[in-house]
Amino acid sequence: MEKTDQQAVHPDYSFPEEERRGVYHAIYTRRDIRKEFLPDPVDPKILARLLKAAHHAPSVGFMQPWNFIVIRDPEVRSVLKHAVDKERHAASIIFESPRAEKFLSLKVEAILEAPVVIAVTIDPSRDGPHVLGRLSDPDTDLYSASCGIMNMWLAARAEGIGMGWVTIFRKGDIQNALKLPFHIRPIGLLCLGYVSEFPARPMLESEEWAYRQRLSHLVAVDRWENRSGDFWDELSNSLDEPEEFHWER
């Protein structure tokens, strides 16, 4: 009897069940940590594991555009915090009251409180002007480094370490604070450390600033906003179902 596509046998490269659940556990309970940090130090060996996880992210053309600067000097941290505070107040003017006041009340960084702060940068010149896959889109260095940050975020969650990605700053302020070459672009300040808790929901959702959108409103088939046909019916039935994993309460 001829096998159908559904019956086709393929190699099983899936993880064992416990490991598979661990991956989803990290994904669903990862949080952008701002105010739950504890003062406990992070072992340099664990920090090295997190940096290795970031360094093993995929990158377009294998360009590996990232650099990581671990910030130890309290004075440098103070300068970085000032840069973020300055931009936070500048950004508040785009909101009308009472949303402006709400924005200013949100804690957007933990640069002084977190045991570890890492600046992440990208080098647009890495590997020269003809990186495979980059000619069509010069922002692929940013996409690649973002994958590295997410690798670190999930590895940190697996280690029981919280992380927050701070992006509210002017590039020039961070370049000056860290004495970066002019062409090196800072894309984030990562605050890491052990935490008093991992919140059940994202902070901005808890603060009623924004909410997770329905996935079925963000998926289409073949063309923009096409949601019809047998395949869509089968897929959409699962998109908004309660999760198989119930870590996000």
N, C-alpha and C positions, 0 to 999 in steps of 0.2 A: 504494500500500500504506500503511495507517495505521501511524503510528509508535507503538511501545510506550513506556512510561515510561522504560525503559532506553535507548531509541534517541532520546529527545527531545533536541533541540538546545537548548543554553542558552549564553548569553554566557560566555566563558572569562575570568574575572577572576583566575585563579590567577597567582602570581608566576612569573617565569622559574625554571627548575630550580635554578640556583645560589643565587638569593635564597631560594627555598623551603627549600632545605637549610640555609641560614644561619639561618632562623627556628628550625628544629628543633635545629640545632646549639647555639644559645643555650639553648634549653629543656632539652636533655638534659645539658648540661655546666655549667649554672648550679649553684653550690655556695654553701652558707651558710658563708662564710669566717670563721675564728676566729684561726688562728695562722700563716697563710702570708704575712702582709703584709710588704711591703718599705717602706723609708723614702722612696722616690722620691715627689716631690710630684705631684699631679694638676693638670694645666693647668686654670685657671679656665674656659677655653673648653669643655673636655671636660665639666667639672662642670656648666656651664650646659646642655650638650646632655642630660645625664642628668636634670637638673631639668625640662627641657622635655618629655622623654619621660614623666616622671611626671605632669606637668601635662596631658598629652594622653590620660590614661586615661579610661575611661568613668566617669560618676558618675550616680547616680540623680537624676532631675530636673535634671541638669546643675548640681548644687549645688556641685561642686568644694569639698568641705569641708576640704581639706588646707591646712596651712602647713608650711614647711620652714625649720628654723633650723640654719644651718651653724655648728658649734661650733669656734671658733678659740682661745679662752682656755684655757690649760693648767689654770688653777684650776677652771674650770667642768668641764672633763673629769674632773679628780680627784674632784669632788663627784659627778658622774654615775657614775664607777666605784665609789665608795663605796656609792652607792645600790644598784647591781647586786650588789656583793659582799654587802651586808647581806641582800638578799632571797634570794640564792643559798644562804647559810647557813641562813636561816629555812626555805627550801623543802626543804632536805636532811632535815629531821626527819620528813617523810612517808614516807621510804624506810627499810626495814630493812637492817641490815648483811648482806652487803657492798655492796648497791646504793647505800646512802647514801655510802659512801666513794668508790664509782665515780662517783657524781654530782658530788661535790666535786672529783674529779680532772679532770673535763671542763672544757675551756676554753670558756666561754660568751660571751665578749666580747673585743674588742680596742680598747677605748675609748682607751687611752693609746698603743697602737702604730699604729693606722690613721692614714694621712695626713689622711683626711677623716672627720669624724663629723657626721651630720645627724640632728637630732631631727624626727620627723614628728608632727604634731598634727592633731586634727580639731575642728571648730567646730560643735557641734550646732545652733547658732542661725543658721548660714549660710543666707541667703535666706529667713529668717523661718520661721514655724511651719507653713506649708502648702506644703512642697516636694512637687512632683509625684512620686508613688510612695512617699513616705516615711510617709504616714499609717498604712499597714498594718504597717510595721516600722520602728521608730526606729533600728535598728542599720544602716540602709542607708548612713549616713555612714561607718561603719567598713568596710563592704564596699567602698565606693567608694574610700576611701583605700588599702585593701589592693591594689586594682587599680593604683593609682598607684605603690605600692612595687614591685609585680611588674614594671611597665613599666620602672622604673629598674633593677631587678635584671637584666633581660634586655638592656637597652641597655648596662649596665655590662659584662656578659659579652662583648657584641659589641665593646666597646672594649678588651677585655683587662684589665678592672678587676674585682677581686673585691669582694664585698659580703657583710656579715653583718647580720642583722636581730636586734637584741637586744630582748627583751620582758620579761626578768626584772627587774622593778622595781615599786615602789609608785607609783601615779600621783601621790600627794601629794609624794613626794620629788623627782620630776622637775619638777612644777609649781613647787616652791620653788626648785630649782636654776636654772631658766630664767625665773623670775618670770612665769609664765604667768597670765593671768586665770583665775579660779576655774572658769569654764565650759569652758575649753579642755582637751581631753583628750589627753595624750601616748600614742601607740600604738606607738612604736618609736624606737630609737636605731640608725641605720644606720652601720656602719663600712665605709669604702670605701678602696681603694688598689690599686696594682699588687701582684702576688703572685709568690712563688717558684714556685708551681704551682697548678693547679686539680686537686684530688684526683679520682681516678677514681671514687670512690664518696662518698656523703654521709658526713660526719664521724661521725654517730651510728651509722651502719651499720658503718663501719670500726672503731669502738670497741665493736662488738657490744652496743650499747644497744637498737637497734631495727632492723627490716629492712623493706624495701619489700614490701607485701602484693601478693598475686596480684590483678590487675585483674578477673579473672573472678569473684572472690568479692565484688566491690564494685559490680557492674553487674547490674541486673535489668530486666525488661520489663513495663510496664503496672502492676505492683504489687510490693510489698515481697517480695524474694527469689524472685520468679517467674522461673525459668530453664528454660523449656521452649518447644517449638514450633520451626518451621522457621527463623523469623527469628533466634531465640536461637542455634540451632545454627550458622547462618552467621556470626553476629557473634562468638560465643564462640571459634570456631576461630581468629580473628585476635587476640583480646585478650591471650593469653599466648604468642603466637608470638615468636620472637626479633625484635628491632626491625629495621625497615628501615634504621635509622641505628644505627651501632655505636659511638657515642662513649662511651656508658656501659659501661665494661669491667668 
